[in-house]
Amino acid sequence: VQLQASGGGLVQAGGSMSLSCTASGSIFSINNMGWFRQAPGKERELVATITSGGTTDTADSVKGRFTISLDSAKKTVDLQMSGLKHEDTAVYYCNAVLKVYYNRNYWGQGTLVTVSS
């Protein structure tokens, strides 16, 4: 099983950017997928997750600015980010709990989002 993330890069404050992550491999089902981020010198933190049933969990710091969506058929989770702030600068990691033989947690390779102020 692999998680392949795309998107990221440099954006000006107030701008928008989207991240996408696709799971591949012998996956029986998706429990949930989402995004975490880690800023320099800080711990990794939840950004947003979404279950296969559509239930979302979004960090207070990004509510109203970030939107997460899941295409279960494509095994792809998207994160639409708007109103970006300098403090959103971080490495963003795709995360998924997938059932192969049993539920297991997987991480993508991380993609850097830099918001210039």
Order of alpha helices (4+ residues) and beta strands (2+ residues): beta-beta-beta-beta-beta-beta-beta-beta-beta-beta-beta
